[in-house]
Amino acid sequence: MTQEPSQAMQEYFTAIYNEGEQRLSFDDSQDFATWQQQLRAELMDLLAVAPPQEYPVAGEVISEEQMDGYLRQYLHFTSRDGVPIPAYKLIPDDLSTPAPAVLCYHGHGPGKVIPAAIGEDIYGNEAPVKGERDYAVQAAQEGYIALVPDCRAMGEMMLPADMKGDYGASSCQQMSMRAIMVGRTVLGMRVLEVMSAVDYLLTDERINGEQIAITGQSGGGTVSLFGAALEPRIAFAAPSCYFCTFKHSIMAMSHCVCNFVPGMLNLCEMYDVAGLIAPRPLLIIAGEQDPIFPIAGVREGFEKLQAIYAAAGASDELELYVGPEDHRYYKARMWPLLAETFSQQQ
C-alpha cells in the first residue's frame, strides 16, 4: 500500500535530521576550548551577526513613572546596526550599588509590556500577565536593575504594515523573509540587540558589569540562550520554556518562522549552542506539560549539555528546573539561584 504523502513528508525530514552531519556537535574527544571557539565563530557567521568594532552607544530616557518599590523608565537605546530599541528600565528604590542587572526578554505576544507588567499593549488593549511572566518586576523587587527591550519584529519594533492594533501581532514572518533575501536572520538581529543592550547597561555607573544576567520565556528564552551563548559579558543565563532539542521541538511541530536558521542542523544541535555558555552558570527552566518544547526532548538535550559542562569543568554551574505546568515562566528557582551565584562572586 502506498504511504500517505503527508506522513512521508514528516518521515522525510526525520531522515534528513538523522543523517545530518552536525559537524560541530561536541564530543569528548575534542579540546573543549578549541571546539567552543570554533563553534561560536561559525554560529556568528551562520546567524549573520556582524557587530561593528565601534559605534556610538546612546540612550535616551523619554519618560519615567514611580511605581511601588521601583522607578520605571521608558527609553530608547541604539542597536549596533543603528536601530533605536524601545525598552523599559526598572530601578529599585533601595538600590545597593554597584548593582547586578537582569536583561528580560519577552516571548511572542505584545512585547516588553508583559515582563514589565504594564497592563496594556501599545494599542491600549489589555495585556494581562499570566504564568509569572512579569519577571522584570520580579527582578526589581529582588534588588536588580532590569532592562526590558522589545525584540525585533514585535511590540514597537514591528514593520509599519503590521502595526494594525491586533493583540499579539508581529512582523516575524515578513522580517524573516526579508532577512533571508539579504543574507541575514531575525535571530541574528536579536542577538545583536542583546550585545547592544549590554553595551547600554555598561554606560550606567550604578551597574556591576561583572554581574549581568539574562532571562526570558518562550521566544524570550530563545533570545536568552543564543544571546548568552554569543555574548560572553553575560554572567548568568536562565531561558524558560525554550531549551529542548531541535529534533523534538522546532523540527517536530509548528513554530514561528523566526526560530528557523538556514543550515543550523548542519552545524550543531541546541545543546551545543547552550554549551557555548559554559563555564558560566546556566539555569534551564522547563514545563513538565509544555506542548511545543516537550519534556522528553528537554531531558535528552540536558543530558547532552551535562557532558559539555563536565568537559568545561563546570558541572556545578548547570541546573534544570522543571515546573509542573505547561508553556510559561517559572520563578521558583530563578531568584534564589541568581542571588546565590552573584553573592559567591563578591
N, C-alpha and C positions, 0 to 999 in steps of 0.2 A: 504494500500500500504506500502511495506517495506521501511523503512527510508534509505536514501543513506548512506553507511558506512562512507564516508568522513565527512558528516555533523554530523553523530552520534559521530564521534571521537571528533569534536570540542565541541559538547554539553557534552560529557563525561568529558572533562577537566573543562568545565564551572561548571558542577555539583560538581566535586571534590572541586573546589575553593569555591563554595557557601556553601558546607557542612563542609568546613575546620574549624579547631579549632582556629588557630591563637591565641594560648593560652596566649601570652604575648602582644597582641594588647591592647593599652591603653584605659581605660575608667575612667571617673572622680570619680568613687568610690574608686580608688586606691590612695595610698600615692605616690605622684609623685616621690620623691627621691628614694623610695624603688623600684618602678617599673623601673626607669631608671637604677639603679644599677643592678637589676636582668637581664633586657634585654641586657644591654651592656655585662655582663659576659657570658650570653648564646649565644649571637651573636658572640663573640670572639671564643667560643668553636665551634660553627657551621661552621664558616669560617676557623677554624683551624689556628687561629692567636696565635702563642705561642712565643712571644718575649723573648729572654734571659734576665736575670736580669742585666748582664753586658756584654759588648763586646767592642772591640777597635773601637772607632769612628774615621774613617780615610777618608781623601780626598786628591786627587792629581790633581793639575791643569796641564793639558797636553799641552794646547796651549791657546793663547788669541789673540784677534783682536780688535783694536779700531774701534768702529762704530760711527755713528752720534749721539752723546749725551750720549753714554754709552760704557763701556768695556764689551766685550763678551768673557767669558772664557769657554773652553771645559775642562771638568774634569770627574773624576770617584770618587764616594764616596761609602763606603761599607755599604751594607744592613745588617740588624741584623742577617740574616741567612748566611752571608758570601759571598754573590754575589756582584760583582762590578756593580754599577749602573752608566751608562754614562749619563751626563747631561750638559746643558748649564747654566751658571750663568751670568746674566746681571746686571751690576753695574753702576748706573747713574754717569756721570762725576761730577755733582754738588751735591754729596750725603751729606745730612744732617744727622749726627749721634747723637744718635742711631736711625737707620732707620728701618721702618717696612719692612717685606719681604712677597713675594707672591709666593706660590707654584703653578706652572702652569702645568696642566696635559692635554696631547693631547688625542684626540679620535682615533678611528680606522683609520688607514692610515699609512703614512710613519714615524710617531712618533714625537719626540721632535722638529724636524725641522720645523713643522708648527707653533706652538706657538712662536718659536724663529725667525720665518721668515728667515730661512736660504736660501730658494730659490731652493734647490735641496735635494733629499733624499740621503741615504747612498751609493747608487749606481751611483750617478751623474745624475739621472733622474730629470727633472723639477718637483718641488713641489710647485705649486702656492698656495698662501694664499687667501682664499675666505671667505666671511661671517664674517669678523672681527675676524678671528681665530688667529691673531698674538698677542694674549693677553699678552704674556711675554714682547714683545716690548712695548706694551701699558703700562704695569706696570713700566718698566724702565723709560719711558717718564713721568710718573706721580711721579717719585722720589723714587720708591720702588726697592729694590733688588729682582730680580726674579730668581727662580731656576726652571729649566725645565728638568725634568728627562724623560728618556724613560720608559714606562711601560713594565713590564714583558710580553713577548710574542710578542712585537712589536719593530720596529726600530732596534737598535743594540742588543736587548735582545731576538731576535728570536733564535730558535734552528738552528744548522748548516744546517740541511736538508731543511729548509725553506728559507735560505738566497740565493735566486735564482735571485735576481735582478728585481723582479716584484714590480711595484709601489703599495703600499698599502698591500703587503704581510704580513702575520702574522703567529705566531705559536699558536694562541688561541685554535684551535681545538686539536692539538697534546698535548699541555701543559695542557689543561683542562682534557683530558682523562688520561694522566699520573698522574696528581694531584689526580684525583678520585681514581686511583689504590693504591695510598699510603695514602689515607685518608685526602687529603688536597684540597684546592681550589685556582684557579688562583686569584680570587678576594681577598682572604685572604692574598696571597703573595703580592698583590699590596697594601693592607692596611699596611702590614709590611714595605713596601718600603716608604710609607708616614711617618710612625713613624721614619724610618731611615733618611729620608730627614730632618725632624725636628731636629733630633739629630745632623745632619751635620750642619744645619743652626746655631744652637746654639754654634758651635765652632767659629763662626765669631763674633768677638767683636764689629763689626760695627752694628750688628743687634739687634733690640729691641725684646727680646724673648717673650715679652708680646703682641706683635703685629705681629703675623704670620697669614696670610690669605691663603686660598686655593681656586682655581677656575679651571674650565676645562669644555670642551664641549663634549657632547655625551658620549663616553666611559670615557673621562676625567671628565665628570660630575658624572659618577658612582664612580670613584675614589675619587672625591671631597666630595661626600655625605657620602660614607662609611668611608673615611679617617677622616673627621671631626667628624663623629659620634663616632669613636673609639679612636681618638687621642685628648684628652682634651687640649693639648697645642696649638691647632689651635684656634685662636680667632675670625675668621670670615670665613664664607664659602659661595661660590656662584657657585653652579652647574648649568650649562646651558644645556638645552635640554636633560635632563635625568629624573628629578623628575616627577613622574606620579603616577599611582598605578600599581602594578604588574599585576593586573587583566586587565587593559586597554592596557598594553604595552608588557611586557615580556611574558605574558601568552596568548596574543591575536594575535601575528604575529611573523614572523621570526626575531630572534635576534642572535647575535653571542653567541656561547656556553659559552663564559667566563662570561656571565651575570647570568648563572644559578647556584644555590647553592642547593644541596640536602636538603630538609626539610625546606627551608626558609619559605614557606607559612604555615607550621605547627606552626611556631613561631610568625610571625608578617607580617604586610604589609609595603610598602615602607615609608609611612608617619610615622610609628613607628620608623623606622631607623632614619629618619630625626629628629624625636623628641628627639633623644639622643644628638643632638647638643644644644638643649635648656639648659640654657637661653642665650647662645651665639648668636650673630647676624647671621642670615641666609637669604640670598637673593636667591630666586628661580627664575631662568631665563628660559623662555619657548618661543616657537614659535607658533603663532596662527595656522599656517598651517603645523605643524610638523606631518608627516605621521606615525612615529613609536613611538612617545610619545604623543598621541592625547591630545588636549587641554581639552576635556571633562574629561579625567582621571586626568589631571593636576589639574583642578579646584576642582574635587571631593577630590583628595588627599590633596590639600591645605586646604580645609575646615576642614578636619580631623586634619591636622597639626596645624591649628589655635587653636583648642581646646587643643592640647597638650601644645602649647606655653602659652596659657592662664593659664593652670594649673601650669606652671612653673613661673607664674607672669612676663612673658616676652613678652607679646603680641606686644609691640612696637619694638621688635627685629626681627620680621619676616615680610618679604615683598615678593610679587610676581610681577615680571615684565614680561609682555608678548610682545614680538616683533611681528611685522606684517607679517613676512615671515615664512620660514619652518625651517628645522633642521640645525642650525648654531649657532654662538655665537652672543650675543647682548651686546654691551658695554655701552649702553646709561645710564644705572642706576648703573653699577658696580663701576666706579671710583668715581663719586660724593658721593655715599653712603659709600664706603670704607673710603674716606677722612673724611667724616663727623663722621663716627663711631670712627676712630682712633684719631681724634682731640678731641673728647669728653672724651677719656680715658686718655688724658695727664694731 
